[in-house]
Amino acid sequence: QVQLVESGGGLVQPGGSLRLSCAGSGIDVSNNHMTWHRQAPGSQRELVAFITRGGVTNYMEAVKGRFTIFRNNDKNTVDLQMNNLKPEDTAVYFCKLRGGPQGDLWGQGTQVTVSS
């Protein structure tokens, strides 16, 4: 089956770090435009970061300088390194493959909670 599975979420104190991972099954992450999104309770889903097929990256303004999106082709993942986390980063984080044969493909999400 073609699936995306996120992992790496959890509870962290402000200023801490987490690394999220989005693993592809039945797909090649390196050959697809990949994005990370997040959705906080009562809020709309936001685009956090993307990485193109050519490796170009960009980020929402609120996470610039703190988050890094990158591929690990040995593990067939797209990862999101999150540093200096803030309470405002608390959300469910989703991985997405854009424009696949069946349209956009979403993972199930992983919870990130930043709290002291």
JOPEUR-V648337 format. One record per residue. N is the residue number from 1. PHI is phi in whole degrees, 0 to 359 (none if undefined). OMEGA is omega in degrees with one decimal (* if undefined). D_FIRST is the distance of its C-alpha to the first C-alpha in Angstrom with 2 decimals. Layout:
BEGIN
N:PHI:OMEGA:D_FIRST + N:PHI:OMEGA:D_FIRST
END
This chain:
BEGIN
1:none:175.8:0.00 + 2:270:-176.4:3.78 + 3:214:166.5:6.12 + 4:242:-178.2:9.81 + 5:231:177.7:11.86 + 6:271:175.3:15.63 + 7:207:174.5:18.26 + 8:104:178.3:21.97 + 9:288:179.8:23.63 + 10:163:179.7:26.72 + 11:260:-179.6:30.43 + 12:218:177.6:32.67 + 13:281:175.3:36.28 + 14:307:-175.9:37.45 + 15:90:179.9:37.73 + 16:278:-176.2:34.99 + 17:227:171.4:31.78 + 18:217:171.8:28.07 + 19:239:175.4:25.20 + 20:267:179.5:21.85 + 21:229:177.5:18.71 + 22:240:-175.6:15.42 + 23:261:177.7:12.81 + 24:265:171.7:10.00 + 25:241:-178.6:6.84 + 26:76:177.5:5.97 + 27:220:176.5:9.06 + 28:252:-177.7:12.73 + 29:300:-176.4:14.52 + 30:294:-176.7:17.79 + 31:258:-177.3:17.34 + 32:223:172.5:16.77 + 33:286:-174.3:19.16 + 34:242:-179.6:18.25 + 35:224:168.1:20.15 + 36:247:177.9:21.07 + 37:232:173.9:22.54 + 38:216:179.2:24.43 + 39:218:175.5:25.87 + 40:271:179.1:28.91 + 41:304:178.6:30.17 + 42:76:-177.3:32.01 + 43:240:175.6:31.04 + 44:283:177.4:28.96 + 45:290:-177.4:25.84 + 46:247:169.0:26.99 + 47:281:-177.8:25.64 + 48:268:-175.3:26.41 + 49:199:172.9:25.55 + 50:220:171.9:23.77 + 51:224:-177.9:23.32 + 52:279:177.1:23.31 + 53:298:178.2:21.97 + 54:271:176.0:25.50 + 55:92:176.0:25.68 + 56:285:-177.8:27.93 + 57:237:171.8:27.74 + 58:203:-170.4:29.40 + 59:218:169.8:29.82 + 60:294:-172.0:31.23 + 61:302:-173.8:34.90 + 62:292:-177.2:34.81 + 63:246:-179.4:32.71 + 64:300:-178.1:34.23 + 65:86:-178.9:35.66 + 66:244:-176.9:33.75 + 67:251:175.7:30.01 + 68:224:175.6:28.36 + 69:257:-179.6:24.91 + 70:202:177.0:23.80 + 71:261:168.4:21.07 + 72:239:-172.7:20.70 + 73:290:176.6:19.18 + 74:297:179.5:19.69 + 75:257:-177.0:17.24 + 76:54:179.0:15.00 + 77:230:163.3:16.11 + 78:242:-172.2:18.30 + 79:248:176.5:20.95 + 80:230:175.5:23.73 + 81:275:-176.1:26.98 + 82:241:179.8:29.17 + 83:245:178.7:32.85 + 84:49:-175.5:35.88 + 85:293:-178.7:33.91 + 86:239:176.8:35.78 + 87:305:179.4:35.65 + 88:293:177.2:34.70 + 89:278:-179.1:31.36 + 90:299:-176.9:30.35 + 91:182:164.8:27.23 + 92:273:-178.2:23.57 + 93:256:-176.8:21.84 + 94:241:171.6:18.62 + 95:261:179.3:16.64 + 96:220:169.2:15.69 + 97:259:-174.6:14.49 + 98:265:169.0:17.03 + 99:71:175.6:16.96 + 100:285:-178.6:13.54 + 101:304:178.1:13.06 + 102:253:-176.2:12.37 + 103:88:179.0:14.91 + 104:294:-179.8:14.93 + 105:242:-178.1:11.95 + 106:251:167.7:13.30 + 107:278:-175.0:12.84 + 108:276:180.0:14.50 + 109:96:175.7:17.72 + 110:222:-174.1:20.10 + 111:278:171.7:23.77 + 112:241:178.8:26.56 + 113:236:-179.8:30.07 + 114:247:-174.4:33.14 + 115:202:174.4:36.24 + 116:265:*:39.36
END
